[in-house]
Amino acid sequence: MPPETPARDLLPVLAPAPLGRLLVAAVTPFRTDGTVDVAGFERHLDGLARDGADGVVVGGTTGEGTTLTDDERIDLVACAVDVVGGRAAVVAASGSADTAHSVVLSQAAEEAGADALMVVTPYYCCPTQAGLLAHLWTVADATDLPVLLYDVPRRTGSTLAEATLARAAQHPNVVAIKEAGGDLDRLGRVAGDTGLACYAGDDPTALPALAAGAVGLVGVAANVAASSYRRLLDAAAAGDLADAVAAHRDLRPLARALSAHVPQAVATKAVLHALGRIDGPRVRLPLVGPEPEEAAAIVADLAAVPPAVDPALARVALVPGALAGGALQAHRPT
C-alpha cells in the first residue's frame, strides 16, 4: 500500500498577486438619514488593514456604489487613501454602464490617490464583445493605474469571453480580473490562458478557486472576518492544504449567512452593526433591511460559525424592526 501523501504541498503554488492576495469589498456605512458615515468608514477600513487586508475596494457592489453620488465615491477614495494608504492598496470601483462616465470616475479616482481601478463589465446595455473590449481599453487608456476587470454575468447581463479577456490583457494597464461567474472550470481557463491574474469573486468557493488557479480573493465576508481569510490565503500560498481546508470550513457558515438570504451589503452591514463595528445597518434604496424570516436565517447560519473565527458571531441577534427600510441619497447633483 503506497504511503499516504502529506496534506502539505498539495495546493498549487499561487501565482503572483499584483494587488495583494486579500482584497476586501468594503461596505459604506450610512447614518440613519442616509448620509455617509465618514468616521465609521475610517474606523472600518483601519480595522481591515490591521486584520491583514492587502487592499480595499471602495464603492463597489458591496459598497453600494450605484447609490453613491460621484462626489461621494471620490471622497471615499480619498478618505481610504488617508486611512490605509501605505498599509493596503486602495482599489476604486470606477466602472459603469457609460464609458464616458467610467473615464471621468477613473481619472478622478487617480487624482484622489487610488492605487488601482476595478472596472465592471457594462451592465444592462449588453454590448457585443467588440463593444466590451472598446469600453475596457478606453477606460484603461484614461489613467496610468492598474486595472482589475470585474466579470459578474448574473448582475450585468454580459460575459467577457475568454478571447476578449486575452485581447484586453494586451493593454499594459489591464493586469487582473475578479471572476465572479461561479464557473470554476472557466476560472481555471481564464487564470491559465489569458495572461491575467485571476481573483476569486465568490466567498463560498474561495478555496476551490485558489486550487483552480486564482491568485487571491476579492471578498465580502472578509468585512467581518478579515483575519480568518488572511489565514486561508496564507495557508494556500504556503501549499498547506490541511490548514487551508480548516480555514475554509470554519468560514463556510459565515459566507452563507452573508450571501444566501439577502443582498450581501444588507447582511454584512446588519452583522457588523450587531457586532458593534459600525454604528448602524442602514442601506440605501432600493436595498432594504432583512425581513424577519431572512434575519432568522442569517442568525441560524451564524450560530454555526466556530469560535476560532469570532466567538461573538454565534451570539448575534438581529432585530428586524431596527434593520427595516432603506434611505434615499442625501442629495443628487443637478
Backbone torsions as a table, in degrees:
resi	resn	phi	psi	omega
1	MET	NA	127.7	-177.2
2	PRO	-66.9	148.7	179.3
3	PRO	-64.1	148.8	179.9
4	GLU	-69.3	133.7	178.7
5	THR	-73.7	129.0	180.0
6	PRO	-63.2	151.8	-177.7
7	ALA	-66.5	-28.3	-179.8
8	ARG	-71.0	146.5	175.5
9	ASP	71.9	19.9	174.8
10	LEU	-93.2	-16.7	175.2
11	LEU	-82.7	146.1	176.9
12	PRO	-66.3	153.6	174.8
13	VAL	-66.9	125.8	-178.1
14	LEU	-72.9	137.0	177.3
15	ALA	-68.5	163.0	179.0
16	PRO	-57.2	143.8	-179.6
17	ALA	-110.3	105.7	-171.3
18	PRO	-64.3	-21.8	-178.9
19	LEU	-115.0	12.6	-174.7
20	GLY	94.1	164.1	-175.0
21	ARG	-82.2	-37.6	-174.8
22	LEU	-114.5	107.2	174.1
23	LEU	-109.4	129.7	-178.8
24	VAL	-102.1	124.2	174.0
25	ALA	-76.9	91.9	-166.8
26	ALA	-72.8	142.4	172.0
27	VAL	-74.7	159.9	173.1
28	THR	-112.1	105.4	179.4
29	PRO	-67.3	140.2	175.1
30	PHE	-120.1	151.8	169.7
31	ARG	-77.6	173.6	-178.7
32	THR	-58.9	-33.7	-178.6
33	ASP	-82.8	2.5	177.1
34	GLY	92.7	-4.1	177.0
35	THR	-77.5	156.1	-178.7
36	VAL	-69.0	131.8	175.7
37	ASP	-89.4	87.8	-174.3
38	VAL	-63.0	-44.3	179.9
39	ALA	-62.3	-39.5	177.2
40	GLY	-65.9	-37.6	176.6
41	PHE	-62.9	-44.3	179.7
42	GLU	-62.0	-45.4	179.3
43	ARG	-62.1	-41.7	-177.7
44	HIS	-64.8	-46.0	-179.7
45	LEU	-64.6	-39.6	178.0
46	ASP	-59.9	-42.0	177.9
47	GLY	-64.1	-39.5	178.9
48	LEU	-62.7	-43.9	179.4
49	ALA	-64.2	-40.7	179.6
50	ARG	-67.1	-28.1	-179.0
51	ASP	-89.5	6.1	170.3
52	GLY	108.9	7.1	177.2
53	ALA	-67.0	135.7	175.1
54	ASP	-83.2	-20.8	-178.5
55	GLY	-165.3	163.7	176.9
56	VAL	-129.1	137.3	173.8
57	VAL	-96.1	123.9	-174.9
58	VAL	-107.5	127.6	174.8
59	GLY	77.8	23.2	175.6
60	GLY	-84.3	-160.4	-178.9
61	THR	-59.9	-48.2	180.0
62	THR	-66.5	-28.7	176.1
63	GLY	-83.5	7.7	178.1
64	GLU	56.8	42.5	-176.2
65	GLY	-60.2	-29.9	-178.5
66	THR	-70.2	-15.8	177.7
67	THR	-106.7	4.8	174.5
68	LEU	-89.3	142.0	170.9
69	THR	-72.2	163.5	178.2
70	ASP	-59.1	-42.3	179.7
71	ASP	-61.8	-42.2	179.2
72	GLU	-62.9	-43.3	-179.0
73	ARG	-59.9	-46.5	-176.6
74	ILE	-72.7	-36.6	175.9
75	ASP	-61.4	-38.4	178.9
76	LEU	-67.8	-36.5	175.9
77	VAL	-62.4	-47.8	179.4
78	ALA	-61.5	-39.3	177.9
79	CYS	-62.5	-44.8	179.7
80	ALA	-61.4	-40.6	178.0
81	VAL	-61.3	-42.8	179.5
82	ASP	-62.9	-37.3	-172.0
83	VAL	-85.4	-44.9	-173.1
84	VAL	-117.7	0.6	179.3
85	GLY	-54.9	132.2	-176.5
86	GLY	89.5	-19.5	175.6
87	ARG	-106.6	-33.5	-178.9
88	ALA	-146.7	146.7	178.2
89	ALA	-71.1	141.2	175.3
90	VAL	-104.0	113.9	-178.3
91	VAL	-106.7	115.5	-177.7
92	ALA	-90.4	123.8	173.9
93	ALA	-77.4	105.5	-171.7
94	SER	-119.1	8.9	-179.1
95	GLY	-84.1	153.8	173.7
96	SER	-153.3	-177.4	178.3
97	ALA	-79.8	-6.5	-177.1
98	ASP	-115.6	117.0	-176.1
99	THR	-59.3	-45.1	-178.6
100	ALA	-61.3	-40.4	178.1
101	HIS	-65.6	-39.9	177.8
102	SER	-61.7	-38.9	178.3
103	VAL	-63.6	-45.5	-179.5
104	VAL	-61.7	-46.6	179.6
105	LEU	-62.9	-40.2	-178.6
106	SER	-65.5	-44.0	179.7
107	GLN	-66.4	-38.6	177.7
108	ALA	-67.1	-37.5	178.0
109	ALA	-65.4	-40.1	177.0
110	GLU	-61.8	-43.5	179.8
111	GLU	-64.4	-31.2	179.7
112	ALA	-78.4	-7.6	174.7
113	GLY	106.1	10.6	179.7
114	ALA	-58.9	149.9	177.9
115	ASP	-90.6	-23.3	-177.3
116	ALA	-161.8	167.8	178.0
117	LEU	-118.6	145.2	167.4
118	MET	-112.7	122.0	-172.9
119	VAL	-118.9	110.6	-178.7
120	VAL	-78.0	152.2	172.0
121	THR	-60.1	133.8	179.7
122	PRO	-53.7	132.7	-174.3
123	TYR	-100.9	157.8	173.2
124	TYR	73.2	-42.7	-174.2
125	CYS	-81.3	-14.8	173.9
126	CYS	50.8	66.0	178.5
127	PRO	-68.4	163.9	170.4
128	THR	-71.1	172.4	177.4
129	GLN	-62.3	-35.8	177.0
130	ALA	-64.6	-39.4	178.1
131	GLY	-67.0	-40.4	177.5
132	LEU	-61.0	-44.6	-179.5
133	LEU	-64.3	-42.7	179.3
134	ALA	-62.6	-40.6	177.5
135	HIS	-60.5	-50.2	-175.4
136	LEU	-65.1	-43.2	-179.9
137	TRP	-66.9	-36.7	179.2
138	THR	-64.5	-43.9	178.0
139	VAL	-66.5	-42.0	179.6
140	ALA	-63.5	-33.2	178.1
141	ASP	-68.9	-20.7	-168.4
142	ALA	-76.0	-19.6	-179.4
143	THR	-141.1	176.2	174.4
144	ASP	-97.5	7.7	-175.3
145	LEU	-82.0	148.4	171.4
146	PRO	-65.3	146.3	-175.4
147	VAL	-115.9	128.4	171.2
148	LEU	-102.0	110.5	175.9
149	LEU	-70.5	156.4	-179.9
150	TYR	-134.3	109.7	-179.2
151	ASP	-109.1	113.0	-178.0
152	VAL	-141.5	78.2	-170.8
153	PRO	-56.6	-33.8	-177.5
154	ARG	-66.0	-20.6	178.3
155	ARG	-98.4	-29.8	-171.4
156	THR	-102.9	-24.3	-175.2
157	GLY	82.3	2.6	179.2
158	SER	-131.4	148.6	176.7
159	THR	-123.7	133.5	174.4
160	LEU	-79.1	111.5	178.6
161	ALA	-63.5	152.5	-177.8
162	GLU	-61.3	-35.9	177.2
163	ALA	-65.1	-36.5	177.4
164	THR	-67.0	-40.0	177.9
165	LEU	-63.0	-41.1	179.4
166	ALA	-62.1	-38.3	177.7
167	ARG	-71.5	-40.6	178.1
168	ALA	-58.9	-37.2	-178.0
169	ALA	-66.5	-13.9	177.2
170	GLN	-70.6	-18.6	176.2
171	HIS	-75.2	130.9	-174.8
172	PRO	-63.0	-23.2	-179.5
173	ASN	-86.2	-16.5	-177.9
174	VAL	-86.9	107.9	-169.5
175	VAL	-116.6	-19.0	-171.3
176	ALA	-156.8	168.6	176.3
177	ILE	-141.3	138.4	168.2
178	LYS	-91.4	112.5	-174.6
179	GLU	-100.0	107.3	-173.9
180	ALA	-124.3	29.8	-179.6
181	GLY	-86.1	-9.7	178.4
182	GLY	81.9	5.4	-178.2
183	ASP	-107.1	102.3	-176.2
184	LEU	-69.6	-29.9	176.8
185	ASP	-64.3	-45.3	176.7
186	ARG	-62.9	-42.7	179.2
187	LEU	-56.0	-42.8	178.7
188	GLY	-62.3	-40.3	178.4
189	ARG	-67.7	-43.0	179.1
190	VAL	-60.5	-44.0	-179.6
191	ALA	-65.0	-34.7	-174.1
192	GLY	-91.9	-22.5	-167.3
193	ASP	-119.9	-11.7	-172.0
194	THR	-101.0	-15.5	-175.6
195	GLY	85.5	3.5	179.3
196	LEU	-100.2	142.8	168.4
197	ALA	-71.2	131.1	-173.1
198	CYS	-108.3	124.5	176.8
199	TYR	-104.4	133.9	173.3
200	ALA	-65.1	140.7	-178.6
201	GLY	-120.1	9.2	179.6
202	ASP	-129.2	118.6	-177.3
203	ASP	-56.9	-45.1	-175.4
204	PRO	-62.3	-24.1	-178.4
205	THR	-112.8	26.7	-176.4
206	ALA	-59.3	-49.3	-177.2
207	LEU	-68.1	-46.9	175.4
208	PRO	-57.5	-35.3	178.7
209	ALA	-66.5	-39.5	176.6
210	LEU	-62.9	-40.2	177.7
211	ALA	-65.0	-29.1	-178.9
212	ALA	-83.2	-9.9	176.8
213	GLY	130.5	-1.4	176.4
214	ALA	-65.6	150.4	-179.1
215	VAL	-99.0	-12.0	-177.5
216	GLY	-176.9	-166.6	-174.7
217	LEU	-134.1	135.5	163.5
218	VAL	-103.5	101.9	-166.6
219	GLY	-116.5	152.8	177.0
220	VAL	-96.8	-46.9	-178.0
221	ALA	-62.5	-17.9	176.0
222	ALA	-66.9	-15.9	169.3
223	ASN	-57.0	-33.1	-176.7
224	VAL	-96.2	-34.8	-171.3
225	ALA	-137.4	57.1	-177.6
226	ALA	-60.4	-40.0	-176.4
227	SER	-66.6	-33.3	178.2
228	SER	-72.1	-36.7	174.8
229	TYR	-69.8	-32.2	173.3
230	ARG	-59.7	-43.2	178.2
231	ARG	-60.7	-45.4	-179.3
232	LEU	-60.2	-47.4	-176.3
233	LEU	-69.1	-38.2	177.9
234	ASP	-65.4	-39.6	178.1
235	ALA	-65.2	-42.3	179.0
236	ALA	-63.8	-42.0	-180.0
237	ALA	-64.4	-29.6	178.4
238	ALA	-86.1	-2.3	-178.5
239	GLY	76.2	16.9	-175.9
240	ASP	-90.9	89.9	-175.5
241	LEU	-63.7	-40.9	-176.4
242	ALA	-60.3	-47.1	-178.4
243	ASP	-72.4	-35.9	178.0
244	ALA	-63.2	-43.0	178.4
245	VAL	-65.1	-40.6	179.0
246	ALA	-62.0	-44.1	178.7
247	ALA	-64.6	-41.4	179.3
248	HIS	-61.1	-43.7	179.5
249	ARG	-66.1	-38.9	178.3
250	ASP	-61.8	-36.2	-173.9
251	LEU	-87.4	-13.9	-174.2
252	ARG	-57.0	-45.9	179.4
253	PRO	-64.0	-34.8	178.1
254	LEU	-66.6	-45.4	179.2
255	ALA	-59.2	-39.8	178.3
256	ARG	-67.4	-43.8	-178.9
257	ALA	-56.8	-37.2	-174.0
258	LEU	-91.5	-7.3	-174.6
259	SER	-127.1	-14.5	-168.3
260	ALA	-98.0	-12.7	-167.9
261	HIS	-120.1	-38.5	179.5
262	VAL	-142.2	168.1	175.8
263	PRO	-52.6	144.8	-171.9
264	GLN	-60.6	-36.2	178.2
265	ALA	-60.9	-38.9	-179.0
266	VAL	-65.0	-52.1	-177.2
267	ALA	-66.0	-41.9	-176.8
268	THR	-65.1	-43.8	178.0
269	LYS	-64.7	-40.6	179.6
270	ALA	-59.8	-42.5	-178.3
271	VAL	-72.2	-43.2	178.1
272	LEU	-60.2	-39.3	177.8
273	HIS	-65.8	-43.4	179.6
274	ALA	-62.6	-30.4	178.3
275	LEU	-82.7	-5.6	-179.5
276	GLY	80.7	17.4	-176.8
277	ARG	-92.0	-23.4	170.0
278	ILE	-129.4	157.4	-171.4
279	ASP	-77.8	-22.8	-178.5
280	GLY	-154.2	157.4	-179.0
281	PRO	-95.6	10.3	-171.3
282	ARG	-57.7	135.4	171.0
283	VAL	-118.0	170.3	178.5
284	ARG	-103.5	143.2	175.6
285	LEU	-57.6	142.2	14.5
286	PRO	-84.6	2.2	173.9
287	LEU	-73.3	144.6	175.2
288	VAL	-135.9	165.7	179.0
289	GLY	-68.5	166.7	-177.0
290	PRO	-68.9	145.2	170.1
291	GLU	-71.3	164.1	-177.3
292	PRO	-53.3	-43.1	-178.6
293	GLU	-70.2	-30.8	177.3
294	GLU	-70.8	-42.8	177.6
295	ALA	-60.9	-40.4	179.7
296	ALA	-64.3	-38.4	179.1
297	ALA	-66.8	-39.3	177.0
298	ILE	-62.2	-46.7	-179.3
299	VAL	-62.1	-39.8	179.3
300	ALA	-62.3	-40.8	177.2
301	ASP	-67.0	-41.9	-179.1
302	LEU	-63.1	-29.1	179.8
303	ALA	-63.0	-21.5	-179.3
304	ALA	-91.3	-2.4	179.1
305	VAL	-74.0	125.5	-176.8
306	PRO	-70.5	155.4	-179.3
307	PRO	-58.0	-24.5	-179.2
308	ALA	-60.2	-28.1	177.9
309	VAL	-79.5	-55.0	175.7
310	ASP	-173.2	113.1	-177.4
311	PRO	-61.6	-22.4	-178.8
312	ALA	-70.8	-23.5	-176.1
313	LEU	-63.4	-36.2	-178.9
314	ALA	-70.7	-12.1	-178.9
315	ARG	-109.3	8.6	-177.8
316	VAL	-65.0	135.5	173.5
317	ALA	-120.0	124.9	177.8
318	LEU	-107.2	124.3	-179.7
319	VAL	-101.2	104.5	-172.7
320	PRO	-54.4	-39.0	-178.7
321	GLY	-60.4	-33.6	179.7
322	ALA	-79.2	-13.3	-176.5
323	LEU	-104.6	-9.9	-169.5
324	ALA	-69.1	154.6	171.6
325	GLY	84.8	156.4	174.4
326	GLY	-125.1	160.6	-178.2
327	ALA	-104.6	150.8	168.5
328	LEU	-78.3	155.4	174.1
329	GLN	-57.6	147.7	-179.9
330	ALA	-65.9	-30.0	-179.5
331	HIS	-160.4	159.5	174.7
332	ARG	-130.2	139.2	176.6
333	PRO	-65.8	146.0	180.0
334	THR	-84.2	NA	NA
